[in-house]
Amino acid sequence: MSTSGSRYTFPIAAALVTFVLHALGNPHYGFFRDELYFIMCGRHPDWGYVDQPPVVPLLGAASQVFGASLILLRLVPAFFAAASVYVTCTLAQELGGFIFAQLVVAVAAFFAPVLMGLGAQLDPDGVGLWLWPLAALFIVRMVKGECPRLWLAVGALFGICFESKYSVAYFIAALILGMLFTRERRLLWSKWFAGGVALAALIALPNFLWQAAHGFPIVELLRNGQLGKNVMLTPLDFIGQQFVLMNPILSLVWLAGLAWLLIRPAYRFLGLTYIFLIALMAASHAKSYYPADAYPILIAAGGAAIESWSERARLARLLAAAVLVLAGAVFVPFAMPVLPEQTFIAYSASVYRALGADQSTMKTENHALGSLPQDYADMHGWPEFAETVGRVYDSLPPADRAKAVAFAQNYGEAAAIEFFSPRVPVVSGHNQYWLWGPRGHDGSVVIDIAGDCGAKQHLFASAVKAATFSAPYVMPYEDNISIMVCRGLKMPLSTLWPSLKHYE
């Protein structure tokens, strides 16, 4: 391995390059639907929210304290991507890799589409992109003889991950199973492991208590998602999508890493961890990208494996590195919004034709798609949408405007109105917005977005269509929607509110 004086040089350089490339490539198109929602949740600080723990909302809100800035927001995931590349290169070193191993690792960790995507927009999985492999690094060091006090650091990392996204529970369960099935189970019989568990539980406790106090809404939300919103994958489809998400060519790196881990007794537990993780997630119908944060671990092992297997084939190494870069570059526009919309549409069509596929191949939700994939479509139209609602609000007579509230069908619409047209009060029955309630509004004047003023239930005394919103590139269900002005709700909004709950 490299000497202590130089061992950090390549990981730092790789991390800096990753950060700069993301900083340049991330802030295009516009705010993603979920990013707007994170910001709005973070502006109401709490120990939890209906559909997520608090870390990412707080980071989103903090990025906007100096005013609306897509650049500052997207620097947060850029940091996580860079930190992940640094840790992954360091883990490759710990597994015996030298410079070529780290080069392979840096290329694969940067270019893998799902990992690049997590570094391109603010997402709860972005925290784990850094911290899952960091936890693995600490455990590998304990396997090699370092003080078991490192379990306290691992426990802290897992606690923070839990406060970012609940799916870390799968990884923790898979990791413990992986260790129990190997001789590394010896590391679990330690007071420091118990201390790490206690520390993780302590950090996760506030969010757990918040969920408990509100009836564990995340359970209801996940159940509802599986009953209609989410695409339900068979285990075979789930496994197949891993190769697409990681790029079929770049997948050779993590596959090499998986094989290398499984045949090396000291590190077999990490290979088994991945197998158990995939099995647990596939069995519970998780979304296909949920295991993404585990791939840097396999990539680190893959770099070490490829380097050792190609020790006498220097020309082959150069060729392999070139192939990895070229194969990765082909899919960059699918993970980072670097192409103008029409250019991307034409480019993606040509790639899909070459692969014999289409953009529906990787759908995770049961929504009709437009000309852009969902992640990109949901980065469009929000300022125009909010301004359309704002114009309807401004057009109301002063007496009506004083009582009016916009009702949004989903958190994306509600958050966009709050962010881009903050003068317009808004409520919604979707996820955290339902829990925030009617916010003191009685429903006497409602701007109903993509609704019909409850026509079938005869909820209002009058209903008038005030505007229609349409914009290019948005999701079809957000296009050509009516904006109604409803007056004279026939019951108090607080009475109607329980029936408006929509956790999904």
C-alpha positions as CSV (number, residue, x, y, z in Angstrom):
1,M,0.0,0.0,0.0
2,S,1.1,3.6,-0.4
3,T,3.0,5.3,2.3
4,S,1.1,7.3,4.9
5,G,2.4,10.6,3.5
6,S,0.9,9.9,0.0
7,R,-2.0,7.5,0.6
8,Y,-4.5,10.4,0.7
9,T,-3.3,12.1,-2.4
10,F,-5.3,10.2,-5.0
11,P,-8.5,9.9,-2.9
12,I,-8.5,13.7,-2.3
13,A,-7.8,14.4,-6.0
14,A,-10.6,12.1,-7.1
15,A,-13.0,13.6,-4.6
16,L,-12.2,17.2,-5.8
17,V,-12.7,16.2,-9.4
18,T,-16.0,14.6,-8.5
19,F,-17.1,17.7,-6.6
20,V,-16.2,20.1,-9.4
21,L,-17.9,18.0,-12.1
22,H,-21.1,17.8,-10.1
23,A,-21.0,21.5,-9.2
24,L,-20.8,22.2,-12.9
25,G,-23.3,19.6,-14.1
26,N,-25.9,19.6,-11.4
27,P,-27.6,23.0,-11.4
28,H,-29.6,22.7,-14.6
29,Y,-33.3,22.4,-15.6
30,G,-34.7,23.4,-12.2
31,F,-35.7,22.4,-8.7
32,F,-36.9,18.8,-8.5
33,R,-40.3,18.2,-7.0
34,D,-38.9,16.4,-3.9
35,E,-36.3,19.1,-3.4
36,L,-38.9,21.7,-3.0
37,Y,-40.8,19.5,-0.6
38,F,-37.6,18.9,1.5
39,I,-37.0,22.7,1.7
40,M,-40.5,23.3,2.9
41,C,-40.3,20.5,5.5
42,G,-37.0,21.8,6.7
43,R,-38.5,25.3,7.2
44,H,-40.8,23.6,9.8
45,P,-38.0,21.9,11.8
46,D,-39.1,18.8,13.6
47,W,-37.8,15.4,14.6
48,G,-39.6,13.8,11.8
49,Y,-42.1,14.0,9.0
50,V,-44.7,11.7,7.6
51,D,-42.5,10.3,4.9
52,Q,-38.9,10.9,6.0
53,P,-36.5,11.6,8.9
54,P,-35.3,15.2,9.4
55,V,-31.7,15.4,8.1
56,V,-32.3,16.0,4.4
57,P,-35.1,18.5,4.9
58,L,-32.9,20.5,7.3
59,L,-30.0,20.4,4.8
60,G,-32.4,21.5,2.0
61,A,-33.7,24.4,4.0
62,A,-30.2,25.4,5.2
63,S,-29.1,25.7,1.6
64,Q,-31.7,28.4,0.9
65,V,-31.1,30.7,3.9
66,F,-29.6,33.3,1.6
67,G,-32.4,33.1,-0.9
68,A,-33.5,30.7,-3.6
69,S,-30.5,29.1,-5.2
70,L,-30.4,25.9,-7.2
71,I,-26.6,26.1,-7.2
72,L,-26.3,26.0,-3.5
73,L,-28.9,23.3,-3.1
74,R,-27.1,21.0,-5.6
75,L,-23.8,21.6,-3.9
76,V,-25.1,19.4,-1.0
77,P,-25.4,16.2,-3.1
78,A,-22.2,17.2,-4.9
79,F,-20.4,17.1,-1.5
80,F,-21.9,13.7,-0.7
81,A,-20.8,12.3,-4.1
82,A,-17.3,13.6,-3.6
83,A,-17.1,12.3,0.0
84,S,-18.3,8.9,-1.3
85,V,-15.6,8.7,-3.9
86,Y,-13.0,9.7,-1.3
87,V,-14.1,6.9,1.1
88,T,-14.4,4.4,-1.7
89,C,-10.9,5.0,-2.8
90,T,-9.7,4.8,0.8
91,L,-11.6,1.5,1.2
92,A,-9.9,0.2,-1.9
93,Q,-6.5,1.0,-0.3
94,E,-7.5,-0.8,2.9
95,L,-8.4,-3.8,0.9
96,G,-4.9,-3.8,-0.7
97,G,-5.4,-1.6,-3.7
98,F,-2.8,0.7,-5.2
99,I,-3.1,3.5,-7.7
100,F,-4.7,1.5,-10.6
101,A,-7.3,0.1,-8.2
102,Q,-8.2,3.6,-7.0
103,L,-8.4,4.8,-10.6
104,V,-10.9,2.0,-11.5
105,V,-12.8,2.8,-8.3
106,A,-13.0,6.5,-8.9
107,V,-14.2,6.0,-12.5
108,A,-16.8,3.4,-11.6
109,A,-18.0,5.3,-8.5
110,F,-18.4,8.6,-10.4
111,F,-19.9,7.2,-13.6
112,A,-22.3,4.6,-12.3
113,P,-25.7,6.1,-13.3
114,V,-27.5,5.5,-10.0
115,L,-24.6,6.9,-7.9
116,M,-24.2,9.9,-10.2
117,G,-27.9,10.5,-9.9
118,L,-27.7,10.5,-6.1
119,G,-24.9,13.1,-6.4
120,A,-26.9,15.2,-8.9
121,Q,-29.9,16.1,-6.8
122,L,-30.7,16.3,-3.1
123,D,-32.0,12.9,-2.0
124,P,-32.2,11.0,1.3
125,D,-30.0,8.3,-0.2
126,G,-27.2,10.8,-0.7
127,V,-26.2,10.7,3.0
128,G,-25.8,6.9,2.8
129,L,-23.8,7.2,-0.4
130,W,-21.1,8.5,1.9
131,L,-21.8,6.9,5.2
132,W,-22.5,3.2,4.3
133,P,-19.0,2.7,2.7
134,L,-17.5,4.7,5.6
135,A,-19.0,2.3,8.1
136,A,-17.7,-0.6,6.0
137,L,-14.2,1.0,6.0
138,F,-14.2,1.2,9.8
139,I,-15.3,-2.4,10.1
140,V,-12.6,-3.6,7.7
141,R,-10.1,-1.8,9.9
142,M,-11.4,-3.7,12.9
143,V,-11.1,-6.9,11.0
144,K,-7.5,-6.1,10.4
145,G,-6.9,-5.5,14.1
146,E,-7.7,-1.9,14.9
147,C,-9.4,-1.1,18.3
148,P,-13.0,-2.3,18.5
149,R,-13.8,1.2,19.8
150,L,-14.5,2.0,16.2
151,W,-17.9,0.4,16.7
152,L,-18.9,3.6,18.4
153,A,-18.1,5.5,15.2
154,V,-20.0,2.9,13.2
155,G,-23.0,3.2,15.5
156,A,-22.9,7.0,15.1
157,L,-22.8,6.7,11.3
158,F,-25.8,4.3,11.3
159,G,-27.7,6.6,13.6
160,I,-27.2,9.5,11.3
161,C,-28.2,7.3,8.3
162,F,-31.4,6.4,10.1
163,E,-32.2,10.0,10.6
164,S,-31.7,10.4,6.8
165,K,-33.5,7.4,5.4
166,Y,-35.1,4.3,7.0
167,S,-33.7,1.9,4.4
168,V,-30.4,1.8,6.3
169,A,-32.2,-0.8,8.5
170,Y,-32.0,-3.2,5.6
171,F,-28.2,-2.6,5.4
172,I,-27.7,-3.0,9.1
173,A,-29.7,-6.3,9.2
174,A,-27.8,-7.6,6.1
175,L,-24.4,-6.6,7.7
176,I,-25.1,-8.4,10.9
177,L,-26.3,-11.5,9.1
178,G,-23.2,-11.4,6.9
179,M,-21.0,-11.3,10.0
180,L,-22.9,-14.0,11.8
181,F,-22.4,-16.4,8.9
182,T,-18.6,-15.8,8.9
183,R,-15.9,-15.9,11.4
184,E,-16.1,-12.2,11.8
185,R,-19.0,-12.8,14.1
186,R,-16.3,-12.5,16.8
187,L,-16.3,-8.7,16.4
188,L,-20.0,-8.7,17.5
189,W,-19.2,-10.1,21.0
190,S,-17.8,-6.9,22.3
191,K,-18.8,-4.2,24.7
192,W,-17.9,-1.7,22.0
193,F,-20.4,-3.3,19.6
194,A,-23.0,-3.0,22.3
195,G,-22.0,0.6,22.8
196,G,-22.3,1.2,19.0
197,V,-25.8,-0.3,19.0
198,A,-26.7,1.9,21.9
199,L,-25.3,5.0,20.3
200,A,-27.1,4.3,17.0
201,A,-30.4,3.8,18.9
202,L,-29.9,7.0,20.8
203,I,-29.4,9.0,17.7
204,A,-32.4,7.4,16.0
205,L,-34.6,7.6,19.0
206,P,-36.0,11.1,18.5
207,N,-37.4,10.2,15.1
208,F,-38.7,6.9,16.3
209,L,-40.6,8.7,19.1
210,W,-41.9,11.2,16.6
211,Q,-43.2,8.4,14.3
212,A,-44.7,6.6,17.3
213,A,-46.4,9.8,18.5
214,H,-48.1,10.2,15.1
215,G,-49.1,6.5,14.7
216,F,-46.2,5.5,12.5
217,P,-47.4,7.2,9.3
218,I,-44.4,5.8,7.4
219,V,-45.9,2.3,7.6
220,E,-49.2,3.5,6.2
221,L,-47.4,5.4,3.5
222,L,-45.3,2.4,2.4
223,R,-48.3,0.2,2.3
224,N,-50.3,2.6,0.2
225,G,-47.4,3.0,-2.2
226,Q,-47.3,-0.7,-2.8
227,L,-51.0,-0.8,-3.4
228,G,-50.9,1.5,-6.5
229,K,-48.3,4.1,-6.8
230,N,-45.1,2.1,-7.0
231,V,-44.1,-0.4,-9.8
232,M,-44.0,-3.8,-8.1
233,L,-40.9,-5.7,-9.3
234,T,-40.4,-9.5,-9.2
235,P,-37.2,-10.6,-7.5
236,L,-35.7,-11.4,-10.9
237,D,-36.6,-7.9,-12.3
238,F,-35.2,-6.3,-9.2
239,I,-31.9,-8.0,-9.7
240,G,-31.9,-7.3,-13.4
241,Q,-32.4,-3.6,-12.8
242,Q,-29.3,-3.5,-10.6
243,F,-27.2,-4.0,-13.8
244,V,-29.0,-1.2,-15.6
245,L,-28.8,1.2,-12.7
246,M,-25.1,0.6,-12.4
247,N,-24.4,0.5,-16.1
248,P,-23.9,-3.0,-17.7
249,I,-20.2,-2.3,-18.4
250,L,-19.4,-0.7,-15.1
251,S,-21.2,-3.5,-13.4
252,L,-18.2,-5.7,-14.2
253,V,-16.3,-3.8,-11.5
254,W,-18.8,-4.4,-8.7
255,L,-19.3,-8.0,-9.8
256,A,-15.6,-8.6,-9.7
257,G,-15.7,-7.0,-6.2
258,L,-18.5,-9.3,-5.1
259,A,-16.6,-12.4,-6.3
260,W,-13.4,-11.2,-4.7
261,L,-15.0,-10.6,-1.3
262,L,-16.7,-14.0,-1.3
263,I,-13.5,-15.9,-1.9
264,R,-11.5,-14.0,0.7
265,P,-12.4,-15.3,4.2
266,A,-11.5,-12.1,6.0
267,Y,-13.9,-10.0,3.9
268,R,-16.5,-12.6,3.0
269,F,-19.0,-11.0,5.3
270,L,-19.2,-7.9,3.0
271,G,-20.0,-10.1,0.0
272,L,-22.7,-11.8,2.1
273,T,-24.0,-8.5,3.3
274,Y,-24.7,-7.5,-0.3
275,I,-26.5,-10.8,-1.1
276,F,-28.6,-10.5,2.1
277,L,-29.4,-6.9,1.3
278,I,-30.6,-7.7,-2.2
279,A,-32.7,-10.6,-0.9
280,L,-34.3,-8.5,1.8
281,M,-35.1,-5.6,-0.5
282,A,-36.4,-7.8,-3.3
283,A,-38.6,-9.7,-1.0
284,S,-40.1,-6.5,0.5
285,H,-40.7,-5.0,-3.0
286,A,-38.3,-2.1,-2.4
287,K,-37.6,0.3,-5.2
288,S,-34.8,-0.9,-7.4
289,Y,-32.4,1.9,-6.5
290,Y,-32.6,1.4,-2.7
291,P,-29.4,-0.8,-2.6
292,A,-27.4,1.9,-4.3
293,D,-25.5,3.0,-1.3
294,A,-23.9,-0.5,-0.9
295,Y,-22.3,-0.4,-4.4
296,P,-19.3,1.8,-3.4
297,I,-18.2,-1.1,-1.1
298,L,-18.3,-3.6,-4.0
299,I,-16.6,-1.1,-6.3
300,A,-13.8,-0.7,-3.8
301,A,-13.3,-4.4,-3.7
302,G,-13.6,-4.6,-7.5
303,G,-10.8,-2.1,-8.0
304,A,-8.5,-4.2,-5.7
305,A,-9.5,-7.4,-7.5
306,I,-9.0,-6.1,-11.1
307,E,-5.6,-4.6,-10.1
308,S,-4.4,-7.9,-8.7
309,W,-5.7,-9.9,-11.6
310,S,-4.1,-7.6,-14.2
311,E,-0.7,-7.1,-12.5
312,R,1.2,-8.3,-15.6
313,A,-1.1,-6.8,-18.2
314,R,-0.3,-3.1,-18.2
315,L,-1.7,-2.5,-21.7
316,A,-4.9,-4.3,-20.8
317,R,-5.2,-2.0,-17.8
318,L,-5.1,1.1,-20.0
319,L,-7.7,-0.4,-22.3
320,A,-9.9,-1.3,-19.4
321,A,-9.7,2.2,-18.0
322,A,-10.6,3.7,-21.3
323,V,-13.5,1.4,-21.8
324,L,-14.9,2.2,-18.3
325,V,-14.7,6.0,-19.0
326,L,-16.3,5.7,-22.4
327,A,-19.0,3.4,-21.2
328,G,-19.7,5.7,-18.3
329,A,-19.8,8.8,-20.4
330,V,-22.5,7.4,-22.6
331,F,-25.0,7.4,-19.7
332,V,-24.0,10.7,-18.0
333,P,-26.9,12.7,-19.6
334,F,-29.3,10.2,-18.0
335,A,-28.0,10.9,-14.5
336,M,-26.9,14.5,-14.6
337,P,-29.0,17.2,-16.4
338,V,-26.2,18.4,-18.7
339,L,-28.0,18.4,-22.1
340,P,-30.6,20.9,-23.3
341,E,-34.0,19.2,-23.2
342,Q,-34.5,18.7,-26.9
343,T,-31.0,17.4,-27.3
344,F,-31.5,15.0,-24.4
345,I,-34.7,13.7,-25.9
346,A,-33.0,13.0,-29.2
347,Y,-30.0,11.5,-27.5
348,S,-31.9,9.3,-25.2
349,A,-34.1,8.0,-28.1
350,S,-30.9,6.9,-30.0
351,V,-29.5,5.2,-26.9
352,Y,-32.8,3.4,-26.2
353,R,-32.9,2.2,-29.8
354,A,-29.4,0.9,-29.6
355,L,-30.3,-1.0,-26.4
356,G,-33.7,-2.2,-27.6
357,A,-35.4,-0.5,-24.7
358,D,-37.4,2.6,-23.8
359,Q,-37.6,5.0,-20.8
360,S,-40.4,3.0,-19.2
361,T,-37.9,0.2,-18.6
362,M,-36.7,1.8,-15.3
363,K,-40.0,3.3,-14.1
364,T,-40.4,3.1,-10.3
365,E,-43.9,4.6,-10.2
366,N,-47.1,3.9,-12.1
367,H,-47.4,7.3,-13.8
368,A,-47.6,7.9,-17.6
369,L,-44.4,9.4,-18.9
370,G,-43.9,12.4,-21.2
371,S,-40.9,13.2,-23.4
372,L,-38.6,13.3,-20.4
373,P,-38.0,10.7,-17.7
374,Q,-39.8,11.4,-14.4
375,D,-36.8,12.7,-12.6
376,Y,-36.2,15.3,-15.3
377,A,-39.8,16.1,-16.0
378,D,-40.3,16.9,-12.3
379,M,-37.5,19.6,-12.6
380,H,-39.7,21.6,-15.0
381,G,-42.6,24.0,-14.8
382,W,-42.8,24.7,-11.1
383,P,-42.1,28.5,-11.2
384,E,-44.7,28.9,-14.0
385,F,-47.2,26.7,-12.2
386,A,-46.8,28.7,-9.0
387,E,-47.1,32.0,-10.8
388,T,-50.3,30.8,-12.5
389,V,-51.8,30.0,-9.1
390,G,-50.5,33.4,-7.9
391,R,-52.3,35.2,-10.7
392,V,-55.6,33.5,-9.8
393,Y,-55.0,34.5,-6.1
394,D,-54.2,38.1,-7.0
395,S,-57.3,38.4,-9.2
396,L,-59.7,37.7,-6.3
397,P,-61.6,40.6,-4.8
398,P,-59.8,41.7,-1.6
399,A,-62.5,40.3,0.7
400,D,-62.1,36.9,-0.9
401,R,-58.3,37.1,-1.1
402,A,-58.2,37.6,2.7
403,K,-59.9,34.2,3.2
404,A,-58.6,32.3,0.3
405,V,-56.3,29.2,0.4
406,A,-55.0,27.1,-2.4
407,F,-55.6,23.4,-2.2
408,A,-52.9,21.3,-3.9
409,Q,-53.2,17.6,-4.9
410,N,-49.7,16.7,-3.9
411,Y,-46.7,17.9,-2.0
412,G,-44.9,18.9,-5.2
413,E,-47.6,21.4,-6.1
414,A,-47.9,22.7,-2.5
415,A,-44.2,23.1,-2.0
416,A,-43.8,24.9,-5.4
417,I,-46.5,27.4,-4.5
418,E,-44.9,28.0,-1.1
419,F,-41.4,28.4,-2.6
420,F,-42.1,30.4,-5.7
421,S,-45.3,32.3,-4.7
422,P,-45.1,32.6,-0.9
423,R,-47.9,35.2,-0.9
424,V,-50.4,32.4,-1.6
425,P,-51.4,30.3,1.4
426,V,-51.6,26.7,0.5
427,V,-52.7,23.4,2.1
428,S,-52.8,19.8,0.9
429,G,-53.9,16.4,2.0
430,H,-50.7,14.8,0.8
431,N,-48.2,13.4,3.3
432,Q,-46.7,16.0,5.7
433,Y,-49.0,18.7,4.4
434,W,-52.0,16.8,5.7
435,L,-50.4,16.6,9.1
436,W,-49.9,20.4,9.1
437,G,-53.7,20.7,8.8
438,P,-55.8,23.5,7.3
439,R,-53.6,26.1,8.9
440,G,-56.5,28.1,10.2
441,H,-58.4,28.4,7.0
442,D,-62.2,27.8,7.0
443,G,-62.5,26.8,3.3
444,S,-64.9,29.6,2.4
445,V,-62.7,30.4,-0.6
446,V,-60.5,27.7,-2.1
447,I,-58.3,27.7,-5.2
448,D,-58.6,24.1,-6.2
449,I,-55.7,22.9,-8.2
450,A,-56.4,20.0,-10.7
451,G,-59.7,19.4,-8.9
452,D,-63.4,20.1,-9.4
453,C,-64.3,21.7,-6.1
454,G,-65.8,18.4,-4.9
455,A,-68.5,18.4,-7.6
456,K,-69.7,14.9,-6.9
457,Q,-70.1,15.6,-3.2
458,H,-71.6,19.1,-3.8
459,L,-69.1,20.5,-1.3
460,F,-69.2,24.2,-2.4
461,A,-72.0,26.6,-3.2
462,S,-70.2,27.7,-6.4
463,A,-67.3,26.7,-8.6
464,V,-65.6,28.7,-11.4
465,K,-62.7,27.7,-13.6
466,A,-60.2,30.5,-13.3
467,A,-57.1,29.2,-15.3
468,T,-55.5,26.3,-17.0
469,F,-51.8,25.5,-16.4
470,S,-49.8,23.9,-19.2
471,A,-46.0,23.7,-19.7
472,P,-43.6,21.8,-21.8
473,Y,-41.7,18.8,-20.4
474,V,-43.7,18.4,-17.2
475,M,-45.2,15.1,-16.2
476,P,-48.5,14.4,-18.1
477,Y,-50.6,14.4,-14.9
478,E,-49.3,17.9,-14.1
479,D,-50.0,19.3,-17.6
480,N,-53.2,21.0,-18.8
481,I,-54.7,21.1,-15.3
482,S,-57.6,23.3,-14.3
483,I,-57.4,25.8,-11.5
484,M,-60.8,26.4,-10.0
485,V,-62.1,29.0,-7.5
486,C,-64.6,27.4,-5.1
487,R,-66.8,29.4,-2.7
488,G,-69.0,28.5,0.1
489,L,-67.8,25.2,1.6
490,K,-70.8,23.6,3.1
491,M,-69.0,22.3,6.2
492,P,-66.0,23.6,8.2
493,L,-62.7,22.7,6.5
494,S,-61.6,21.2,9.8
495,T,-64.5,18.8,9.7
496,L,-63.7,17.8,6.1
497,W,-59.9,17.5,6.7
498,P,-59.7,13.9,8.0
499,S,-61.2,12.6,4.7
500,L,-58.5,14.5,2.7
501,K,-55.6,12.4,4.1
502,H,-53.4,11.0,1.3
503,Y,-50.3,9.2,2.5
504,E,-48.4,7.8,-0.5
